[in-house]
Amino acid sequence: MESEELERSLGKKAELDLLPMQSGDVPATYADVEDIVRAFDFRPSTSIKEGISRYVTWYRSYYK
């Protein structure tokens, strides 16, 4: 779960306020990146774990 990766990267427990599905929420989404692969010869390869870690590092550096 993404919140667990964020907790690990931040070194603190998240305070979650889980609510029922809201109007307009979707239970799942699936990105189709094939158009980008064809147009730019680029295939995303960053994992959630790595992306969150890199974001937290950038955020801390930028906002000190």
BAGU-448519 format. One record per residue: residue in one letter; residue number from 1; y, z, x of N, C-alpha, C, CB in turn. Coordinates in pm, whole numbers, padded with zeros to 5 digits. Glycine has a CB too. Example, Ala and Ser with C-alpha at 12.3 -4.5 7.8 and 13.67 -1.06 7.14 Angstrom:
REM BAGU-448519
<rec rest="A" nr="1" n_yy="-00569" n_zz="00780" n_xx="01319" ca_yy="-00450" ca_zz="00780" ca_xx="01230" c_yy="-00330" c_zz="00780" c_xx="01320" cb_yy="-00447" cb_zz="00905" cb_xx="01131"/>
<rec rest="S" nr="2" n_yy="-00225" n_zz="00708" n_xx="01285" ca_yy="-00106" ca_zz="00714" ca_xx="01367" c_yy="00003" c_zz="00787" c_xx="01290" cb_yy="-00060" cb_zz="00572" cb_xx="01408"/>
***
This chain:
REM BAGU-448519
<rec rest="M" nr="1" n_yy="-00118" n_zz="00000" n_xx="00084" ca_yy="00000" ca_zz="00000" ca_xx="00000" c_yy="00125" c_zz="00000" c_xx="00089" cb_yy="00000" cb_zz="00122" cb_xx="-00096"/>
<rec rest="E" nr="2" n_yy="00226" n_zz="-00075" n_xx="00050" ca_yy="00347" ca_zz="-00089" ca_xx="00130" c_yy="00418" c_zz="00043" c_xx="00152" cb_yy="00441" cb_zz="-00187" cb_xx="00065"/>
<rec rest="S" nr="3" n_yy="00418" n_zz="00131" n_xx="00051" ca_yy="00488" ca_zz="00259" ca_xx="00068" c_yy="00425" c_zz="00342" c_xx="00179" cb_yy="00488" cb_zz="00338" cb_xx="-00065"/>
<rec rest="E" nr="4" n_yy="00293" n_zz="00331" n_xx="00196" ca_yy="00226" ca_zz="00405" ca_xx="00304" c_yy="00269" c_zz="00353" c_xx="00441" cb_yy="00074" cb_zz="00395" cb_xx="00289"/>
<rec rest="E" nr="5" n_yy="00286" n_zz="00223" n_xx="00454" ca_yy="00334" ca_zz="00165" ca_xx="00580" c_yy="00476" c_zz="00210" c_xx="00609" cb_yy="00327" cb_zz="00011" cb_xx="00576"/>
<rec rest="L" nr="6" n_yy="00560" n_zz="00214" n_xx="00507" ca_yy="00697" ca_zz="00258" ca_xx="00524" c_yy="00700" c_zz="00406" c_xx="00564" cb_yy="00778" cb_zz="00235" cb_xx="00394"/>
<rec rest="E" nr="7" n_yy="00619" n_zz="00488" n_xx="00500" ca_yy="00611" ca_zz="00630" ca_xx="00536" c_yy="00570" c_zz="00645" c_xx="00682" cb_yy="00510" cb_zz="00703" cb_xx="00444"/>
<rec rest="R" nr="8" n_yy="00473" n_zz="00570" n_xx="00723" ca_yy="00424" ca_zz="00578" ca_xx="00860" c_yy="00533" c_zz="00537" c_xx="00959" cb_yy="00300" cb_zz="00490" cb_xx="00879"/>
<rec rest="S" nr="9" n_yy="00603" n_zz="00429" n_xx="00929" ca_yy="00708" ca_zz="00381" ca_xx="01018" c_yy="00826" c_zz="00477" c_xx="01025" cb_yy="00755" cb_zz="00245" cb_xx="00974"/>
<rec rest="L" nr="10" n_yy="00858" n_zz="00540" n_xx="00913" ca_yy="00971" ca_zz="00633" ca_xx="00909" c_yy="00935" c_zz="00773" c_xx="00955" cb_yy="01027" cb_zz="00639" cb_xx="00769"/>
<rec rest="G" nr="11" n_yy="00805" n_zz="00804" n_xx="00949" ca_yy="00761" ca_zz="00938" ca_xx="00987" c_yy="00794" c_zz="01042" c_xx="00883" cb_yy="00822" cb_zz="00977" cb_xx="01118"/>
<rec rest="K" nr="12" n_yy="00805" n_zz="01001" n_xx="00757" ca_yy="00831" ca_zz="01097" ca_xx="00651" c_yy="00769" c_zz="01047" c_xx="00521" cb_yy="00983" cb_zz="01118" cb_xx="00633"/>
<rec rest="K" nr="13" n_yy="00742" n_zz="01142" n_xx="00432" ca_yy="00678" ca_zz="01113" ca_xx="00304" c_yy="00780" c_zz="01054" c_xx="00206" cb_yy="00615" cb_zz="01240" cb_xx="00245"/>
<rec rest="A" nr="14" n_yy="00742" n_zz="00949" n_xx="00138" ca_yy="00828" ca_zz="00887" ca_xx="00037" c_yy="00828" c_zz="00971" c_xx="-00090" cb_yy="00781" cb_zz="00743" cb_xx="00006"/>
<rec rest="E" nr="15" n_yy="00943" n_zz="00976" n_xx="-00154" ca_yy="00953" ca_zz="01042" ca_xx="-00285" c_yy="00946" c_zz="00932" c_xx="-00390" cb_yy="01087" cb_zz="01127" cb_xx="-00298"/>
<rec rest="L" nr="16" n_yy="00829" n_zz="00917" n_xx="-00450" ca_yy="00807" ca_zz="00810" ca_xx="-00546" c_yy="00831" c_zz="00858" c_xx="-00688" cb_yy="00666" cb_zz="00754" cb_xx="-00533"/>
<rec rest="D" nr="17" n_yy="00898" n_zz="00777" n_xx="-00767" ca_yy="00919" ca_zz="00804" ca_xx="-00909" c_yy="00855" c_zz="00688" c_xx="-00984" cb_yy="01075" cb_zz="00820" cb_xx="-00945"/>
<rec rest="L" nr="18" n_yy="00724" n_zz="00694" n_xx="-01001" ca_yy="00650" ca_zz="00583" ca_xx="-01061" c_yy="00670" c_zz="00581" c_xx="-01212" cb_yy="00500" cb_zz="00594" cb_xx="-01027"/>
<rec rest="L" nr="19" n_yy="00712" n_zz="00468" n_xx="-01262" ca_yy="00738" ca_zz="00449" ca_xx="-01404" c_yy="00642" c_zz="00345" c_xx="-01459" cb_yy="00885" cb_zz="00407" cb_xx="-01428"/>
<rec rest="P" nr="20" n_yy="00624" n_zz="00343" n_xx="-01590" ca_yy="00541" ca_zz="00237" ca_xx="-01649" c_yy="00606" c_zz="00101" c_xx="-01625" cb_yy="00521" cb_zz="00261" cb_xx="-01802"/>
<rec rest="M" nr="21" n_yy="00528" n_zz="-00003" n_xx="-01642" ca_yy="00580" ca_zz="-00139" ca_xx="-01629" c_yy="00701" c_zz="-00154" c_xx="-01721" cb_yy="00471" cb_zz="-00246" cb_xx="-01662"/>
<rec rest="Q" nr="22" n_yy="00806" n_zz="-00219" n_xx="-01668" ca_yy="00928" ca_zz="-00241" ca_xx="-01744" c_yy="00930" c_zz="-00384" c_xx="-01796" cb_yy="01053" cb_zz="-00212" cb_xx="-01656"/>
<rec rest="S" nr="23" n_yy="01011" n_zz="-00407" n_xx="-01897" ca_yy="01024" ca_zz="-00542" ca_xx="-01952" c_yy="01066" c_zz="-00637" c_xx="-01840" cb_yy="01127" cb_zz="-00544" cb_xx="-02069"/>
<rec rest="G" nr="24" n_yy="00994" n_zz="-00743" n_xx="-01822" ca_yy="01025" ca_zz="-00840" ca_xx="-01717" c_yy="00945" c_zz="-00820" c_xx="-01590" cb_yy="01169" cb_zz="-00836" cb_xx="-01685"/>
<rec rest="D" nr="25" n_yy="00880" n_zz="-00703" n_xx="-01574" ca_yy="00794" ca_zz="-00679" ca_xx="-01456" c_yy="00672" c_zz="-00769" c_xx="-01463" cb_yy="00752" cb_zz="-00530" cb_xx="-01448"/>
<rec rest="V" nr="26" n_yy="00623" n_zz="-00810" n_xx="-01348" ca_yy="00499" ca_zz="-00887" ca_xx="-01342" c_yy="00397" c_zz="-00807" c_xx="-01262" cb_yy="00523" cb_zz="-01027" cb_xx="-01278"/>
<rec rest="P" nr="27" n_yy="00271" n_zz="-00806" n_xx="-01303" ca_yy="00171" ca_zz="-00724" ca_xx="-01235" c_yy="00136" c_zz="-00774" c_xx="-01095" cb_yy="00045" cb_zz="-00719" cb_xx="-01318"/>
<rec rest="A" nr="28" n_yy="00152" n_zz="-00902" n_xx="-01068" ca_yy="00121" ca_zz="-00957" ca_xx="-00936" c_yy="00193" c_zz="-01090" c_xx="-00920" cb_yy="-00033" cb_zz="-00974" cb_xx="-00916"/>
<rec rest="T" nr="29" n_yy="00224" n_zz="-01124" n_xx="-00796" ca_yy="00280" ca_zz="-01255" ca_xx="-00766" c_yy="00204" c_zz="-01314" c_xx="-00648" cb_yy="00433" cb_zz="-01245" cb_xx="-00734"/>
<rec rest="Y" nr="30" n_yy="00203" n_zz="-01443" n_xx="-00639" ca_yy="00132" ca_zz="-01511" ca_xx="-00533" c_yy="00221" c_zz="-01622" c_xx="-00478" cb_yy="-00004" cb_zz="-01568" cb_xx="-00583"/>
<rec rest="A" nr="31" n_yy="00266" n_zz="-01605" n_xx="-00355" ca_yy="00353" ca_zz="-01705" ca_xx="-00294" c_yy="00273" c_zz="-01829" c_xx="-00256" cb_yy="00425" cb_zz="-01647" cb_xx="-00171"/>
<rec rest="D" nr="32" n_yy="00328" n_zz="-01944" n_xx="-00285" ca_yy="00269" ca_zz="-02070" ca_xx="-00242" c_yy="00363" c_zz="-02129" c_xx="-00138" cb_yy="00246" cb_zz="-02168" cb_xx="-00364"/>
<rec rest="V" nr="33" n_yy="00325" n_zz="-02122" n_xx="-00010" ca_yy="00412" ca_zz="-02166" ca_xx="00098" c_yy="00376" c_zz="-02305" c_xx="00150" cb_yy="00407" cb_zz="-02066" cb_xx="00212"/>
<rec rest="E" nr="34" n_yy="00291" n_zz="-02376" n_xx="00081" ca_yy="00245" ca_zz="-02506" ca_xx="00130" c_yy="00358" c_zz="-02607" c_xx="00147" cb_yy="00141" cb_zz="-02562" cb_xx="00035"/>
<rec rest="D" nr="35" n_yy="00460" n_zz="-02604" n_xx="00060" ca_yy="00574" ca_zz="-02696" ca_xx="00076" c_yy="00647" c_zz="-02668" c_xx="00207" cb_yy="00671" cb_zz="-02684" cb_xx="-00044"/>
<rec rest="I" nr="36" n_yy="00665" n_zz="-02543" n_xx="00241" ca_yy="00731" ca_zz="-02507" ca_xx="00368" c_yy="00644" c_zz="-02548" c_xx="00486" cb_yy="00760" cb_zz="-02355" cb_xx="00374"/>
<rec rest="V" nr="37" n_yy="00515" n_zz="-02528" n_xx="00475" ca_yy="00423" ca_zz="-02568" ca_xx="00583" c_yy="00435" c_zz="-02718" c_xx="00608" cb_yy="00277" cb_zz="-02531" cb_xx="00548"/>
<rec rest="R" nr="38" n_yy="00435" n_zz="-02797" n_xx="00502" ca_yy="00445" ca_zz="-02943" ca_xx="00516" c_yy="00582" c_zz="-02986" c_xx="00567" cb_yy="00416" cb_zz="-03011" cb_xx="00383"/>
<rec rest="A" nr="39" n_yy="00688" n_zz="-02928" n_xx="00512" ca_yy="00824" ca_zz="-02972" ca_xx="00546" c_yy="00869" c_zz="-02928" c_xx="00685" cb_yy="00921" cb_zz="-02920" cb_xx="00444"/>
<rec rest="F" nr="40" n_yy="00829" n_zz="-02810" n_xx="00726" ca_yy="00881" ca_zz="-02754" ca_xx="00851" c_yy="00774" c_zz="-02720" c_xx="00954" cb_yy="00959" cb_zz="-02631" cb_xx="00821"/>
<rec rest="D" nr="41" n_yy="00649" n_zz="-02749" n_xx="00921" ca_yy="00538" ca_zz="-02716" ca_xx="01010" c_yy="00544" c_zz="-02568" c_xx="01049" cb_yy="00542" cb_zz="-02805" cb_xx="01136"/>
<rec rest="F" nr="42" n_yy="00570" n_zz="-02483" n_xx="00950" ca_yy="00581" ca_zz="-02339" ca_xx="00972" c_yy="00491" c_zz="-02266" c_xx="00874" cb_yy="00727" cb_zz="-02292" cb_xx="00957"/>
<rec rest="R" nr="43" n_yy="00409" n_zz="-02177" n_xx="00924" ca_yy="00324" ca_zz="-02095" ca_xx="00839" c_yy="00353" c_zz="-01949" c_xx="00871" cb_yy="00171" cb_zz="-02128" cb_xx="00860"/>
<rec rest="P" nr="44" n_yy="00405" n_zz="-01873" n_xx="00773" ca_yy="00434" ca_zz="-01731" ca_xx="00796" c_yy="00307" c_zz="-01658" c_xx="00842" cb_yy="00490" cb_zz="-01666" cb_xx="00669"/>
<rec rest="S" nr="45" n_yy="00324" n_zz="-01568" n_xx="00938" ca_yy="00206" ca_zz="-01498" ca_xx="00990" c_yy="00230" c_zz="-01349" c_xx="01015" cb_yy="00160" cb_zz="-01563" cb_xx="01118"/>
<rec rest="T" nr="46" n_yy="00345" n_zz="-01297" n_xx="00977" ca_yy="00375" ca_zz="-01156" ca_xx="00999" c_yy="00308" c_zz="-01072" c_xx="00891" cb_yy="00528" cb_zz="-01131" cb_xx="00999"/>
<rec rest="S" nr="47" n_yy="00232" n_zz="-00972" n_xx="00934" ca_yy="00166" ca_zz="-00883" ca_xx="00839" c_yy="00267" c_zz="-00786" c_xx="00778" cb_yy="00051" cb_zz="-00804" cb_xx="00907"/>
<rec rest="I" nr="48" n_yy="00233" n_zz="-00725" n_xx="00666" ca_yy="00318" ca_zz="-00624" ca_xx="00604" c_yy="00343" c_zz="-00510" c_xx="00703" cb_yy="00253" cb_zz="-00570" cb_xx="00473"/>
<rec rest="K" nr="49" n_yy="00238" n_zz="-00466" n_xx="00769" ca_yy="00250" ca_zz="-00356" ca_xx="00866" c_yy="00351" c_zz="-00390" c_xx="00975" cb_yy="00112" cb_zz="-00326" cb_xx="00929"/>
<rec rest="E" nr="50" n_yy="00341" n_zz="-00506" n_xx="01035" ca_yy="00431" ca_zz="-00547" ca_xx="01142" c_yy="00572" c_zz="-00570" c_xx="01088" cb_yy="00378" cb_zz="-00674" cb_xx="01210"/>
<rec rest="G" nr="51" n_yy="00584" n_zz="-00633" n_xx="00972" ca_yy="00715" ca_zz="-00661" ca_xx="00914" c_yy="00792" c_zz="-00533" c_xx="00882" cb_yy="00700" cb_zz="-00744" cb_xx="00789"/>
<rec rest="I" nr="52" n_yy="00726" n_zz="-00435" n_xx="00824" ca_yy="00792" ca_zz="-00309" ca_xx="00792" c_yy="00832" c_zz="-00237" c_xx="00919" cb_yy="00701" cb_zz="-00219" cb_xx="00706"/>
<rec rest="S" nr="53" n_yy="00745" n_zz="-00234" n_xx="01018" ca_yy="00774" ca_zz="-00169" ca_xx="01145" c_yy="00897" c_zz="-00233" c_xx="01212" cb_yy="00652" cb_zz="-00177" cb_xx="01238"/>
<rec rest="R" nr="54" n_yy="00900" n_zz="-00365" n_xx="01214" ca_yy="01012" ca_zz="-00435" ca_xx="01276" c_yy="01141" c_zz="-00413" c_xx="01198" cb_yy="00983" cb_zz="-00584" cb_xx="01286"/>
<rec rest="Y" nr="55" n_yy="01133" n_zz="-00410" n_xx="01064" ca_yy="01251" ca_zz="-00385" ca_xx="00982" c_yy="01307" c_zz="-00245" c_xx="01008" cb_yy="01216" cb_zz="-00401" cb_xx="00833"/>
<rec rest="V" nr="56" n_yy="01221" n_zz="-00144" n_xx="01011" ca_yy="01266" ca_zz="-00006" ca_xx="01036" c_yy="01331" c_zz="00003" c_xx="01174" cb_yy="01147" cb_zz="00093" cb_xx="01025"/>
<rec rest="T" nr="57" n_yy="01273" n_zz="-00061" n_xx="01274" ca_yy="01332" ca_zz="-00061" ca_xx="01408" c_yy="01470" c_zz="-00125" c_xx="01406" cb_yy="01241" cb_zz="-00136" cb_xx="01508"/>
<rec rest="W" nr="58" n_yy="01483" n_zz="-00241" n_xx="01340" ca_yy="01613" ca_zz="-00308" ca_xx="01329" c_yy="01713" c_zz="-00221" c_xx="01254" cb_yy="01599" cb_zz="-00444" cb_xx="01260"/>
<rec rest="Y" nr="59" n_yy="01674" n_zz="-00167" n_xx="01140" ca_yy="01763" ca_zz="-00086" ca_xx="01056" c_yy="01818" c_zz="00033" c_xx="01134" cb_yy="01690" cb_zz="-00037" cb_xx="00930"/>
<rec rest="R" nr="60" n_yy="01730" n_zz="00104" n_xx="01202" ca_yy="01773" ca_zz="00221" ca_xx="01280" c_yy="01868" c_zz="00181" c_xx="01391" cb_yy="01652" cb_zz="00293" cb_xx="01339"/>
<rec rest="S" nr="61" n_yy="01842" n_zz="00069" n_xx="01455" ca_yy="01928" ca_zz="00021" ca_xx="01562" c_yy="02064" c_zz="-00023" c_xx="01508" cb_yy="01861" cb_zz="-00094" cb_xx="01637"/>
<rec rest="Y" nr="62" n_yy="02064" n_zz="-00094" n_xx="01398" ca_yy="02188" ca_zz="-00149" ca_xx="01340" c_yy="02277" c_zz="-00039" c_xx="01283" cb_yy="02155" cb_zz="-00250" cb_xx="01232"/>
<rec rest="Y" nr="63" n_yy="02217" n_zz="00056" n_xx="01211" ca_yy="02295" ca_zz="00159" ca_xx="01143" c_yy="02306" c_zz="00290" c_xx="01222" cb_yy="02235" cb_zz="00186" cb_xx="01009"/>
<rec rest="K" nr="64" n_yy="02237" n_zz="00299" n_xx="01334" ca_yy="02238" ca_zz="00417" ca_xx="01419" c_yy="02248" c_zz="00544" c_xx="01340" cb_yy="02352" cb_zz="00410" cb_xx="01516"/>
***
